[in-house]
Structures are given as structure tokens and as C-alpha cells.
Amino acid sequence: DTEVTQTPKHLVMGMTNKKSLKCEQHMGHRAMYWYKQKAKKPPELMFVYSYEKLSINESVPSRFSPECPNSSLLNLHLHALQPEDSALYLCASSSGQGAKTQYFGPGTRLLVL
Amino acid sequence: KNQVEQSPQSLIILEGKNCTLQCNYTVSPFSNLRWYKQDTGRGPVSLTIMTFSENTKSNGRYTATLDADTKQSSLHITASQLSDSASYICVVRPNSGAGSYQLTFGKGTKLSVIP
């Protein structure tokens, strides 16, 4: 199984809502990533988890809160988002933080109204 | 500063024709270069990966080349199909080290295949 799954596929939320994005992989990977991708732009790294601990936070606003409940799951909790946070949120995983290959999920398309 | 430049920015070709996409990078030291295909609103899907010592690699109708001396790569698509319409992104990973997780993405080439 070389698949990274993400739910939901689409999400519409208001600026006062609280929602969560979920990511799952069963490849035994120990590093997982969240990326944000705006239209016609390359993905931008947000967070890196290595062995279920937050390893990298690329100066992401606190309205984005990552969580890694176990080695297969990665969540991104959203609260008080702004319309400019609307984007495609991609999850990726790799065997280790410096591994050769990152496998990407299909993404969650988020619209903040 | 690590950079990946892709050209052209966009490309329109007729179904059945071939095309070549270009990627120039300044990432150093270099570990590997990967071409991804990304459909609109979807996650990137890996097409090929090449390490420093590899010059060419094929995956079906996709053939990637790499010249590590000039820091250039190309992706050649043969006998294009309508389903090839997507963005093609060149991604370079630095060599092992503290920053090896930090991939450098190109802005992509948007390919449109028309009947």
C-alpha cells in the first residue's frame, strides 16, 4: 500500500468555525508533512512530524494546529481561519525526515468564507 | 538560494504529438530530482525520480533526462493523450543533512492537450 489518504476532499468553513483535516498512511512511514498550495503556486511546507513529534514549524500562524495521534495519522486543526487561508492542503509522508521520497495525498480543498 | 526554474510556463499541444518540458535548478548539494504530475485540485503524483548518477529514466510515455553538470533536466512526453493535461512539477531534494526534508519545487508547466 503506497497510498496517502486525506479527508475530507473538500471543505467549506466560516471564519468562526473549527474544523479538522485528516491524513492517514499505512506504509510504516515515520515522517509526515503538511503543505499548503495556492492556485498556480508550488506547495509550501507548513509542518513536519518525525516519529510523532513536531520537528519543523515553518512559522505557521497558530490558527493552524497540527496533531499526530499515532504513527499512521496526522491531523490539522483549523480555527478562526481567514479567507486568504483558502487553498489546497496536501499531506505527505516519507520513511524518515530525510528520506528520498515523499508520497503525497490527494489533498483537501479548503474554502474559507 | 536553492531555486528550480521550469519552462515553458504553459504549453498547448495537439493530441498525439510529443513535447518536452525543461527544468533548471541551483540546488546544491543535490540528492535527487523528481517530476510530478498534478491534476488541478489534486495532490502531486510521482512520475520519475533521478539521482545524481542517472542520465535518463523512463516511465511509459514519460522519459526524464538529467545533466548534473549543467543542472538541467527535461521531461519528454510521447504520443500525448488528453489525460496528460495537467501541471508538471520539477522537485529537487538537497543532499542528506539537516535540510534534506526541504524540497525545492518549481512553479510547474501547465500542459493542455487538445483534440
gemmi code that builds the backbone of each chain (N, CA, C; Angstrom):
import gemmi

chains = {
    "A": [
        ("ASP", (0.854, -1.183, 0.000), (0.000, 0.000, 0.000), (0.892, 1.236, 0.000)),
        ("THR", (0.896, 1.956, -1.114), (1.721, 3.170, -1.215), (0.844, 4.386, -1.284)),
        ("GLU", (-0.223, 4.384, -0.513), (-1.186, 5.460, -0.635), (-1.262, 6.289, 0.637)),
        ("VAL", (-1.378, 7.591, 0.419), (-1.662, 8.541, 1.491), (-3.085, 9.033, 1.254)),
        ("THR", (-3.928, 8.883, 2.233), (-5.317, 9.311, 2.070), (-5.587, 10.557, 2.899)),
        ("GLN", (-6.476, 11.387, 2.391), (-6.836, 12.618, 3.094), (-8.353, 12.779, 3.074)),
        ("THR", (-8.879, 13.240, 4.188), (-10.306, 13.554, 4.271), (-10.487, 14.869, 5.012)),
        ("PRO", (-11.519, 15.647, 4.670), (-12.383, 15.430, 3.510), (-11.694, 15.862, 2.221)),
        ("LYS", (-12.331, 15.617, 1.095), (-11.784, 16.077, -0.182), (-12.006, 17.568, -0.346)),
        ("HIS", (-13.150, 18.026, 0.127), (-13.496, 19.441, 0.038), (-14.031, 19.893, 1.398)),
        ("LEU", (-13.791, 21.144, 1.732), (-14.288, 21.683, 2.994), (-14.566, 23.161, 2.822)),
        ("VAL", (-15.771, 23.566, 3.222), (-16.135, 24.973, 3.244), (-16.402, 25.334, 4.703)),
        ("MET", (-15.780, 26.391, 5.180), (-15.979, 26.776, 6.574), (-15.998, 28.288, 6.727)),
        ("GLY", (-16.706, 28.733, 7.747), (-16.734, 30.147, 8.075), (-15.565, 30.509, 8.963)),
        ("MET", (-15.334, 31.778, 9.117), (-14.170, 32.248, 9.870), (-14.273, 31.953, 11.364)),
        ("THR", (-15.474, 31.620, 11.842), (-15.612, 31.308, 13.266), (-15.658, 29.804, 13.531)),
        ("ASN", (-15.626, 29.020, 12.474), (-15.740, 27.563, 12.636), (-14.437, 26.940, 13.132)),
        ("LYS", (-14.600, 25.729, 13.681), (-13.460, 24.861, 13.988), (-13.632, 23.588, 13.187)),
        ("LYS", (-12.621, 23.237, 12.434), (-12.674, 22.016, 11.634), (-11.303, 21.322, 11.690)),
        ("SER", (-11.279, 20.087, 11.211), (-10.015, 19.345, 11.173), (-9.840, 18.640, 9.845)),
        ("LEU", (-8.614, 18.636, 9.369), (-8.240, 17.852, 8.203), (-7.512, 16.605, 8.701)),
        ("LYS", (-7.752, 15.491, 7.996), (-7.141, 14.234, 8.428), (-6.296, 13.642, 7.306)),
        ("CYS", (-5.242, 12.982, 7.716), (-4.320, 12.334, 6.788), (-3.927, 10.985, 7.382)),
        ("GLU", (-3.850, 9.979, 6.521), (-3.532, 8.635, 7.010), (-2.627, 7.920, 6.018)),
        ("GLN", (-1.655, 7.188, 6.536), (-0.809, 6.343, 5.697), (-0.497, 5.060, 6.458)),
        ("HIS", (-0.384, 3.976, 5.704), (-0.086, 2.676, 6.316), (1.147, 2.069, 5.674)),
        ("MET", (2.118, 2.929, 5.368), (3.358, 2.456, 4.763), (4.456, 2.321, 5.812)),
        ("GLY", (4.117, 2.562, 7.069), (5.130, 2.487, 8.117), (6.070, 3.676, 8.125)),
        ("HIS", (5.658, 4.734, 7.446), (6.498, 5.928, 7.384), (6.526, 6.629, 8.734)),
        ("ARG", (7.678, 7.201, 9.071), (7.827, 7.847, 10.369), (7.900, 9.368, 10.250)),
        ("ALA", (7.818, 9.885, 9.045), (7.784, 11.339, 8.862), (6.535, 11.697, 8.077)),
        ("MET", (5.836, 12.726, 8.529), (4.635, 13.185, 7.837), (4.660, 14.700, 7.762)),
        ("TYR", (4.055, 15.219, 6.716), (4.187, 16.634, 6.374), (2.817, 17.241, 6.037)),
        ("TRP", (2.674, 18.502, 6.344), (1.554, 19.297, 5.826), (2.117, 20.394, 4.921)),
        ("TYR", (1.490, 20.509, 3.741), (1.822, 21.567, 2.797), (0.553, 22.363, 2.504)),
        ("LYS", (0.759, 23.630, 2.144), (-0.326, 24.484, 1.672), (0.008, 24.886, 0.238)),
        ("GLN", (-0.985, 24.756, -0.641), (-0.746, 25.125, -2.036), (-1.845, 26.050, -2.532)),
        ("LYS", (-1.467, 27.261, -2.885), (-2.387, 28.202, -3.513), (-2.408, 27.928, -5.012)),
        ("ALA", (-3.460, 28.410, -5.664), (-3.630, 28.164, -7.096), (-2.422, 28.672, -7.892)),
        ("LYS", (-1.954, 27.832, -8.783), (-0.859, 28.159, -9.694), (0.460, 28.433, -8.971)),
        ("LYS", (0.571, 27.964, -7.751), (1.806, 28.117, -6.976), (2.299, 26.743, -6.550)),
        ("PRO", (3.594, 26.601, -6.280), (4.077, 25.319, -5.766), (3.668, 25.125, -4.307)),
        ("PRO", (3.651, 23.910, -3.816), (3.328, 23.666, -2.403), (4.339, 24.347, -1.474)),
        ("GLU", (3.835, 24.826, -0.343), (4.678, 25.433, 0.689), (4.611, 24.576, 1.944)),
        ("LEU", (5.766, 24.217, 2.440), (5.820, 23.380, 3.640), (5.308, 24.143, 4.856)),
        ("MET", (4.459, 23.453, 5.641), (3.924, 24.055, 6.876), (4.554, 23.388, 8.099)),
        ("PHE", (4.391, 22.076, 8.195), (4.835, 21.329, 9.380), (5.479, 20.018, 8.959)),
        ("VAL", (6.410, 19.557, 9.787), (6.997, 18.229, 9.635), (6.915, 17.523, 10.967)),
        ("TYR", (6.398, 16.300, 10.958), (6.410, 15.444, 12.132), (7.384, 14.301, 11.868)),
        ("SER", (8.214, 14.039, 12.848), (9.155, 12.939, 12.758), (8.991, 12.087, 14.014)),
        ("TYR", (8.698, 10.812, 13.825), (8.444, 9.912, 14.944), (7.415, 10.513, 15.904)),
        ("GLU", (6.348, 11.025, 15.317), (5.161, 11.521, 16.022), (5.430, 12.784, 16.843)),
        ("LYS", (6.571, 13.388, 16.636), (6.865, 14.646, 17.323), (7.041, 15.760, 16.294)),
        ("LEU", (6.533, 16.937, 16.631), (6.670, 18.068, 15.727), (8.150, 18.430, 15.590)),
        ("SER", (8.628, 18.348, 14.366), (10.036, 18.576, 14.090), (10.277, 19.957, 13.495)),
        ("ILE", (9.388, 20.346, 12.597), (9.554, 21.610, 11.886), (8.219, 22.356, 11.882)),
        ("ASN", (8.250, 23.629, 12.225), (7.098, 24.511, 12.077), (7.602, 25.710, 11.298)),
        ("GLU", (7.128, 25.828, 10.058), (7.641, 26.886, 9.192), (6.921, 28.212, 9.454)),
        ("SER", (6.938, 28.631, 10.723), (6.353, 29.928, 11.097), (4.897, 30.042, 10.671)),
        ("VAL", (4.156, 28.973, 10.923), (2.747, 28.938, 10.547), (1.908, 29.594, 11.652)),
        ("PRO", (0.904, 30.400, 11.288), (0.055, 31.041, 12.311), (-0.609, 30.009, 13.218)),
        ("SER", (-0.876, 30.423, 14.443), (-1.395, 29.493, 15.450), (-2.824, 29.050, 15.173)),
        ("ARG", (-3.492, 29.664, 14.211), (-4.832, 29.207, 13.856), (-4.786, 27.843, 13.151)),
        ("PHE", (-3.583, 27.414, 12.777), (-3.355, 26.064, 12.267), (-2.644, 25.279, 13.366)),
        ("SER", (-3.241, 24.162, 13.782), (-2.668, 23.388, 14.872), (-2.537, 21.931, 14.445)),
        ("PRO", (-1.312, 21.441, 14.235), (-1.153, 20.049, 13.825), (-1.174, 19.115, 15.018)),
        ("GLU", (-1.490, 17.868, 14.723), (-1.515, 16.834, 15.764), (-1.190, 15.504, 15.117)),
        ("CYS", (-0.366, 14.714, 15.800), (-0.020, 13.384, 15.292), (-0.380, 12.363, 16.360)),
        ("PRO", (-1.604, 11.830, 16.334), (-2.056, 10.920, 17.394), (-1.275, 9.611, 17.426)),
        ("ASN", (-0.863, 9.142, 16.252), (-0.036, 7.932, 16.182), (0.752, 7.958, 14.883)),
        ("SER", (1.508, 6.932, 14.650), (2.444, 6.958, 13.528), (1.764, 6.929, 12.169)),
        ("SER", (0.479, 6.588, 12.132), (-0.217, 6.493, 10.842), (-1.105, 7.701, 10.552)),
        ("LEU", (-1.362, 8.520, 11.550), (-2.344, 9.590, 11.417), (-1.714, 10.956, 11.636)),
        ("LEU", (-2.203, 11.906, 10.859), (-1.783, 13.293, 11.027), (-3.010, 14.167, 10.841)),
        ("ASN", (-3.264, 15.019, 11.806), (-4.409, 15.920, 11.729), (-3.934, 17.362, 11.613)),
        ("LEU", (-4.782, 18.200, 11.045), (-4.540, 19.635, 11.044), (-5.822, 20.302, 11.517)),
        ("HIS", (-5.775, 20.863, 12.723), (-6.935, 21.518, 13.313), (-6.958, 22.980, 12.886)),
        ("LEU", (-8.140, 23.406, 12.474), (-8.303, 24.747, 11.927), (-9.261, 25.548, 12.802)),
        ("HIS", (-8.882, 26.762, 13.113), (-9.746, 27.603, 13.968), (-9.526, 29.072, 13.624)),
        ("ALA", (-10.641, 29.767, 13.435), (-10.585, 31.210, 13.158), (-9.751, 31.518, 11.933)),
        ("LEU", (-9.996, 30.770, 10.860), (-9.230, 30.993, 9.638), (-9.703, 32.251, 8.918)),
        ("GLN", (-8.860, 32.700, 8.012), (-9.139, 33.868, 7.197), (-9.405, 33.429, 5.751)),
        ("PRO", (-10.113, 34.243, 4.982), (-10.353, 33.867, 3.570), (-9.070, 33.571, 2.800)),
        ("GLU", (-7.987, 34.246, 3.142), (-6.723, 34.006, 2.415), (-6.107, 32.650, 2.743)),
        ("ASP", (-6.689, 31.936, 3.716), (-6.226, 30.585, 4.026), (-6.834, 29.552, 3.082)),
        ("SER", (-7.737, 29.981, 2.240), (-8.324, 29.077, 1.252), (-7.221, 28.571, 0.334)),
        ("ALA", (-7.145, 27.259, 0.210), (-6.049, 26.652, -0.560), (-6.259, 25.150, -0.621)),
        ("LEU", (-5.365, 24.480, -1.319), (-5.308, 23.020, -1.308), (-4.293, 22.620, -0.240)),
        ("TYR", (-4.725, 21.797, 0.714), (-3.833, 21.355, 1.779), (-3.420, 19.915, 1.493)),
        ("LEU", (-2.113, 19.753, 1.340), (-1.557, 18.460, 0.980), (-0.840, 17.839, 2.164)),
        ("CYS", (-1.054, 16.563, 2.322), (-0.321, 15.781, 3.306), (0.666, 14.893, 2.549)),
        ("ALA", (1.816, 14.669, 3.134), (2.797, 13.774, 2.534), (3.452, 12.954, 3.629)),
        ("SER", (4.046, 11.837, 3.235), (4.785, 11.036, 4.206), (6.038, 10.487, 3.555)),
        ("SER", (6.999, 10.148, 4.396), (8.223, 9.523, 3.919), (8.744, 8.604, 5.009)),
        ("SER", (9.647, 7.709, 4.628), (10.119, 6.720, 5.595), (10.834, 7.382, 6.766)),
        ("GLY", (11.470, 8.492, 6.499), (12.133, 9.248, 7.545), (12.185, 10.693, 7.104)),
        ("GLN", (12.589, 11.585, 8.011), (12.547, 13.015, 7.683), (13.464, 13.335, 6.515)),
        ("GLY", (14.567, 12.654, 6.371), (15.465, 12.937, 5.270), (15.376, 11.931, 4.146)),
        ("ALA", (14.282, 11.186, 4.086), (14.159, 10.111, 3.096), (14.083, 10.663, 1.684)),
        ("LYS", (14.415, 9.807, 0.735), (14.496, 10.195, -0.666), (13.149, 10.605, -1.230)),
        ("THR", (12.086, 9.936, -0.811), (10.792, 10.109, -1.462), (9.727, 10.543, -0.479)),
        ("GLN", (8.995, 11.574, -0.851), (7.782, 11.952, -0.126), (6.589, 11.563, -0.980)),
        ("TYR", (5.652, 10.858, -0.391), (4.438, 10.454, -1.083), (3.323, 11.414, -0.680)),
        ("PHE", (2.659, 11.976, -1.685), (1.628, 12.967, -1.425), (0.233, 12.349, -1.439)),
        ("GLY", (-0.630, 12.888, -0.603), (-2.038, 12.559, -0.655), (-2.735, 13.392, -1.713)),
        ("PRO", (-4.034, 13.145, -1.917), (-4.780, 13.856, -2.965), (-5.134, 15.284, -2.578)),
        ("GLY", (-5.014, 15.607, -1.300), (-5.289, 16.973, -0.873), (-6.709, 17.200, -0.399)),
        ("THR", (-6.860, 18.235, 0.402), (-8.171, 18.740, 0.804), (-8.284, 20.164, 0.286)),
        ("ARG", (-9.312, 20.404, -0.500), (-9.520, 21.762, -0.999), (-10.361, 22.528, 0.004)),
        ("LEU", (-9.792, 23.557, 0.578), (-10.446, 24.324, 1.651), (-10.861, 25.687, 1.148)),
        ("LEU", (-12.091, 26.043, 1.446), (-12.611, 27.377, 1.133), (-13.085, 28.010, 2.427)),
        ("VAL", (-12.538, 29.158, 2.747), (-12.922, 29.889, 3.965), (-13.747, 31.103, 3.549)),
        ("LEU", (-14.964, 31.148, 4.054), (-15.862, 32.251, 3.690), (-15.893, 33.329, 4.764)),
    ],
    "B": [
        ("LYS", (20.828, 30.633, -2.776), (19.458, 30.200, -2.509), (19.066, 29.109, -3.496)),
        ("ASN", (18.479, 28.013, -2.974), (18.035, 26.941, -3.862), (16.840, 27.371, -4.697)),
        ("GLN", (16.954, 27.149, -6.001), (15.863, 27.516, -6.900), (15.670, 26.447, -7.954)),
        ("VAL", (14.426, 26.323, -8.423), (14.085, 25.448, -9.536), (13.253, 26.270, -10.509)),
        ("GLU", (13.737, 26.365, -11.729), (13.047, 27.131, -12.760), (12.552, 26.190, -13.835)),
        ("GLN", (11.286, 26.343, -14.222), (10.723, 25.489, -15.256), (10.268, 26.309, -16.446)),
        ("SER", (10.371, 25.685, -17.597), (9.879, 26.318, -18.818), (9.356, 25.258, -19.774)),
        ("PRO", (8.388, 25.607, -20.627), (7.668, 26.878, -20.574), (6.704, 26.910, -19.390)),
        ("GLN", (6.120, 28.066, -19.145), (5.147, 28.199, -18.069), (3.874, 27.439, -18.425)),
        ("SER", (3.494, 27.487, -19.701), (2.338, 26.749, -20.175), (2.577, 26.306, -21.600)),
        ("LEU", (1.840, 25.268, -22.000), (2.060, 24.660, -23.300), (0.766, 24.024, -23.769)),
        ("ILE", (0.430, 24.259, -25.032), (-0.749, 23.638, -25.625), (-0.277, 22.813, -26.811)),
        ("ILE", (-0.646, 21.533, -26.824), (-0.253, 20.673, -27.946), (-1.444, 19.846, -28.403)),
        ("LEU", (-1.360, 19.364, -29.644), (-2.404, 18.503, -30.181), (-2.221, 17.076, -29.687)),
        ("GLU", (-3.316, 16.429, -29.486), (-3.307, 15.021, -29.069), (-2.468, 14.202, -30.051)),
        ("GLY", (-1.616, 13.340, -29.494), (-0.774, 12.501, -30.328), (0.620, 13.061, -30.561)),
        ("LYS", (0.789, 14.356, -30.314), (2.101, 14.981, -30.508), (2.987, 14.760, -29.285)),
        ("ASN", (4.296, 14.971, -29.497), (5.273, 14.869, -28.413), (5.578, 16.259, -27.871)),
        ("CYS", (6.087, 16.308, -26.657), (6.525, 17.595, -26.105), (7.632, 17.364, -25.084)),
        ("THR", (8.388, 18.427, -24.832), (9.486, 18.366, -23.864), (9.402, 19.552, -22.919)),
        ("LEU", (9.457, 19.261, -21.646), (9.416, 20.280, -20.602), (10.805, 20.396, -19.972)),
        ("GLN", (11.168, 21.607, -19.576), (12.519, 21.854, -19.089), (12.521, 22.251, -17.622)),
        ("CYS", (13.624, 21.899, -16.957), (13.804, 22.233, -15.546), (15.272, 22.551, -15.310)),
        ("ASN", (15.547, 23.736, -14.774), (16.910, 24.126, -14.379), (16.907, 24.350, -12.872)),
        ("TYR", (17.952, 23.901, -12.211), (17.970, 24.024, -10.755), (19.327, 24.506, -10.271)),
        ("THR", (19.300, 25.094, -9.070), (20.551, 25.559, -8.466), (20.808, 24.864, -7.133)),
        ("VAL", (19.960, 23.870, -6.799), (20.085, 23.177, -5.519), (21.439, 22.475, -5.438)),
        ("SER", (22.153, 22.741, -4.369), (23.467, 22.129, -4.203), (23.783, 22.022, -2.720)),
        ("PRO", (24.307, 20.935, -2.208), (24.491, 19.690, -2.953), (23.154, 19.016, -3.255)),
        ("PHE", (23.186, 18.201, -4.258), (21.968, 17.667, -4.856), (21.827, 16.197, -4.528)),
        ("SER", (20.615, 15.781, -4.176), (20.362, 14.381, -3.893), (19.578, 13.723, -5.013)),
        ("ASN", (18.394, 14.236, -5.286), (17.618, 13.667, -6.374), (16.659, 14.693, -6.950)),
        ("LEU", (16.180, 14.385, -8.139), (15.232, 15.243, -8.845), (14.057, 14.383, -9.246)),
        ("ARG", (12.881, 14.919, -9.002), (11.673, 14.154, -9.296), (10.725, 14.999, -10.127)),
        ("TRP", (10.080, 14.363, -11.085), (8.999, 15.002, -11.842), (7.674, 14.470, -11.310)),
        ("TYR", (6.780, 15.423, -11.015), (5.434, 15.080, -10.568), (4.423, 15.571, -11.601)),
        ("LYS", (3.313, 14.839, -11.685), (2.152, 15.290, -12.450), (1.076, 15.670, -11.445)),
        ("GLN", (0.522, 16.869, -11.608), (-0.523, 17.298, -10.694), (-1.740, 17.762, -11.468)),
        ("ASP", (-2.836, 17.028, -11.314), (-4.100, 17.466, -11.873), (-4.651, 18.588, -10.999)),
        ("THR", (-5.444, 19.451, -11.597), (-5.983, 20.606, -10.876), (-6.744, 20.153, -9.642)),
        ("GLY", (-6.383, 20.718, -8.494), (-7.076, 20.407, -7.254), (-6.746, 19.061, -6.655)),
        ("ARG", (-5.707, 18.411, -7.167), (-5.316, 17.095, -6.665), (-3.863, 17.114, -6.197)),
        ("GLY", (-3.474, 16.090, -5.458), (-2.102, 16.008, -4.989), (-1.149, 15.586, -6.102)),
        ("PRO", (0.135, 15.934, -5.977), (1.123, 15.539, -6.991), (1.333, 14.031, -7.005)),
        ("VAL", (1.509, 13.493, -8.194), (1.780, 12.069, -8.371), (3.145, 11.930, -9.021)),
        ("SER", (3.994, 11.130, -8.427), (5.357, 10.993, -8.929), (5.398, 10.254, -10.262)),
        ("LEU", (6.177, 10.814, -11.202), (6.373, 10.169, -12.498), (7.736, 9.476, -12.563)),
        ("THR", (8.773, 10.219, -12.213), (10.131, 9.672, -12.248), (10.954, 10.282, -11.126)),
        ("ILE", (11.973, 9.569, -10.716), (12.955, 10.108, -9.779), (14.336, 9.769, -10.307)),
        ("MET", (15.238, 10.748, -10.235), (16.585, 10.537, -10.747), (17.600, 11.007, -9.721)),
        ("THR", (18.618, 10.214, -9.519), (19.704, 10.602, -8.637), (20.843, 11.186, -9.451)),
        ("PHE", (21.854, 11.624, -8.764), (22.976, 12.339, -9.375), (23.607, 11.544, -10.519)),
        ("SER", (23.672, 10.228, -10.382), (24.416, 9.406, -11.340), (23.574, 8.935, -12.529)),
        ("GLU", (22.293, 9.261, -12.523), (21.430, 8.775, -13.596), (21.242, 9.837, -14.665)),
        ("ASN", (21.245, 9.407, -15.938), (21.098, 10.345, -17.053), (19.703, 10.327, -17.658)),
        ("THR", (19.070, 9.166, -17.634), (17.754, 9.059, -18.225), (16.955, 7.980, -17.514)),
        ("LYS", (15.651, 8.223, -17.456), (14.767, 7.245, -16.849), (13.395, 7.352, -17.498)),
        ("SER", (12.821, 6.208, -17.804), (11.533, 6.193, -18.485), (10.451, 5.577, -17.616)),
        ("ASN", (9.240, 6.047, -17.835), (8.052, 5.507, -17.172), (6.925, 5.591, -18.188)),
        ("GLY", (6.793, 4.517, -18.970), (5.774, 4.522, -20.014), (6.093, 5.557, -21.075)),
        ("ARG", (5.155, 6.472, -21.297), (5.367, 7.501, -22.321), (6.179, 8.683, -21.797)),
        ("TYR", (6.574, 8.639, -20.552), (7.364, 9.717, -19.947), (8.837, 9.304, -19.886)),
        ("THR", (9.710, 10.192, -20.383), (11.146, 9.963, -20.286), (11.804, 11.211, -19.713)),
        ("ALA", (12.494, 11.033, -18.613), (13.191, 12.153, -17.992), (14.681, 12.022, -18.246)),
        ("THR", (15.331, 13.154, -18.444), (16.784, 13.191, -18.587), (17.356, 14.111, -17.533)),
        ("LEU", (18.599, 13.889, -17.194), (19.268, 14.706, -16.191), (20.715, 14.935, -16.592)),
        ("ASP", (21.123, 16.191, -16.572), (22.521, 16.560, -16.760), (22.960, 17.256, -15.476)),
        ("ALA", (23.628, 16.512, -14.602), (24.004, 17.059, -13.305), (25.101, 18.119, -13.431)),
        ("ASP", (25.850, 18.090, -14.532), (26.906, 19.102, -14.714), (26.308, 20.472, -14.994)),
        ("THR", (25.313, 20.504, -15.871), (24.674, 21.775, -16.212), (23.458, 22.051, -15.340)),
        ("LYS", (23.111, 21.105, -14.463), (21.958, 21.243, -13.575), (20.667, 21.470, -14.368)),
        ("GLN", (20.473, 20.589, -15.350), (19.279, 20.676, -16.170), (18.607, 19.306, -16.258)),
        ("SER", (17.290, 19.336, -16.316), (16.515, 18.124, -16.516), (15.409, 18.411, -17.517)),
        ("SER", (14.985, 17.378, -18.206), (13.854, 17.528, -19.114), (12.908, 16.356, -18.937)),
        ("LEU", (11.653, 16.599, -19.256), (10.636, 15.546, -19.250), (10.025, 15.511, -20.640)),
        ("HIS", (10.178, 14.376, -21.312), (9.659, 14.218, -22.658), (8.411, 13.336, -22.598)),
        ("ILE", (7.340, 13.827, -23.189), (6.091, 13.070, -23.230), (5.844, 12.665, -24.675)),
        ("THR", (5.676, 11.397, -24.885), (5.494, 10.858, -26.232), (4.031, 10.542, -26.487)),
        ("ALA", (3.595, 10.820, -27.707), (2.220, 10.464, -28.127), (1.215, 10.922, -27.089)),
        ("SER", (1.142, 12.212, -26.891), (0.329, 12.785, -25.810), (-1.136, 12.358, -25.915)),
        ("GLN", (-1.748, 12.279, -24.746), (-3.155, 11.942, -24.638), (-3.881, 13.074, -23.902)),
        ("LEU", (-5.188, 13.131, -24.081), (-5.963, 14.185, -23.418), (-5.764, 14.142, -21.904)),
        ("SER", (-5.576, 12.948, -21.379), (-5.406, 12.787, -19.929), (-4.044, 13.290, -19.431)),
        ("ASP", (-3.171, 13.648, -20.354), (-1.879, 14.216, -19.942), (-2.018, 15.677, -19.537)),
        ("SER", (-3.172, 16.274, -19.802), (-3.398, 17.673, -19.429), (-3.304, 17.799, -17.909)),
        ("ALA", (-2.320, 18.576, -17.457), (-2.052, 18.706, -16.022), (-0.886, 19.673, -15.858)),
        ("SER", (-0.522, 19.928, -14.617), (0.716, 20.658, -14.342), (1.816, 19.653, -14.057)),
        ("TYR", (2.992, 19.910, -14.582), (4.134, 19.025, -14.368), (5.166, 19.794, -13.556)),
        ("ILE", (5.471, 19.254, -12.400), (6.297, 19.974, -11.443), (7.626, 19.258, -11.258)),
        ("CYS", (8.689, 20.026, -11.335), (10.039, 19.528, -11.102), (10.399, 19.818, -9.644)),
        ("VAL", (10.835, 18.816, -8.917), (11.112, 18.968, -7.483), (12.512, 18.432, -7.199)),
        ("VAL", (13.310, 19.226, -6.542), (14.687, 18.834, -6.256), (14.881, 18.718, -4.758)),
        ("ARG", (15.533, 17.668, -4.329), (15.808, 17.443, -2.910), (17.304, 17.619, -2.671)),
        ("PRO", (17.653, 18.408, -1.645), (19.077, 18.572, -1.342), (19.660, 17.282, -0.785)),
        ("ASN", (20.960, 17.230, -0.715), (21.637, 16.049, -0.210), (21.346, 15.855, 1.270)),
        ("SER", (21.671, 14.687, 1.785), (21.373, 14.365, 3.178), (21.920, 15.436, 4.108)),
        ("GLY", (21.175, 15.726, 5.102), (21.610, 16.734, 6.047), (20.412, 17.348, 6.728)),
        ("ALA", (20.646, 18.374, 7.479), (19.578, 18.984, 8.267), (18.439, 19.489, 7.397)),
        ("GLY", (18.758, 19.914, 6.171), (17.691, 20.467, 5.330), (17.168, 19.519, 4.283)),
        ("SER", (17.473, 18.238, 4.413), (17.118, 17.315, 3.342), (15.623, 17.086, 3.233)),
        ("TYR", (14.847, 17.487, 4.258), (13.397, 17.350, 4.133), (12.826, 18.462, 3.267)),
        ("GLN", (13.613, 19.542, 3.104), (13.100, 20.763, 2.478), (13.215, 20.644, 0.971)),
        ("LEU", (12.149, 20.170, 0.328), (12.131, 20.054, -1.120), (12.022, 21.437, -1.751)),
        ("THR", (12.643, 21.599, -2.908), (12.503, 22.835, -3.670), (11.650, 22.533, -4.887)),
        ("PHE", (10.495, 23.182, -4.960), (9.533, 22.948, -6.026), (9.684, 23.998, -7.120)),
        ("GLY", (9.590, 23.559, -8.381), (9.409, 24.512, -9.462), (7.958, 24.967, -9.492)),
        ("LYS", (7.689, 25.987, -10.277), (6.321, 26.509, -10.365), (5.457, 25.686, -11.304)),
        ("GLY", (6.082, 24.774, -12.024), (5.321, 23.875, -12.874), (5.132, 24.390, -14.290)),
        ("THR", (4.889, 23.443, -15.181), (4.472, 23.748, -16.555), (3.065, 23.216, -16.705)),
        ("LYS", (2.164, 24.101, -17.098), (0.773, 23.677, -17.302), (0.622, 23.210, -18.740)),
        ("LEU", (0.372, 21.921, -18.897), (0.237, 21.318, -20.220), (-1.240, 21.102, -20.537)),
        ("SER", (-1.636, 21.546, -21.696), (-3.001, 21.301, -22.179), (-2.893, 20.527, -23.482)),
        ("VAL", (-3.525, 19.363, -23.526), (-3.556, 18.545, -24.735), (-4.958, 18.668, -25.320)),
        ("ILE", (-5.025, 19.113, -26.561), (-6.332, 19.344, -27.181), (-6.543, 18.374, -28.335)),
        ("PRO", (-7.807, 18.024, -28.586), (-8.093, 17.034, -29.657), (-7.880, 17.648, -31.037)),
    ],
}
model = gemmi.Model(1)
for chain_id, residues in chains.items():
    chain = gemmi.Chain(chain_id)
    for i, (resn, *xyz) in enumerate(residues, 1):
        res = gemmi.Residue()
        res.name, res.seqid = resn, gemmi.SeqId(i, " ")
        for name, pos in zip(("N", "CA", "C"), xyz):
            atom = gemmi.Atom()
            atom.name, atom.element = name, gemmi.Element(name[0])
            atom.pos, atom.b_iso = gemmi.Position(*pos), 0.0
            res.add_atom(atom)
        chain.add_residue(res)
    model.add_chain(chain)
structure = gemmi.Structure()
structure.add_model(model)
structure.setup_entities()
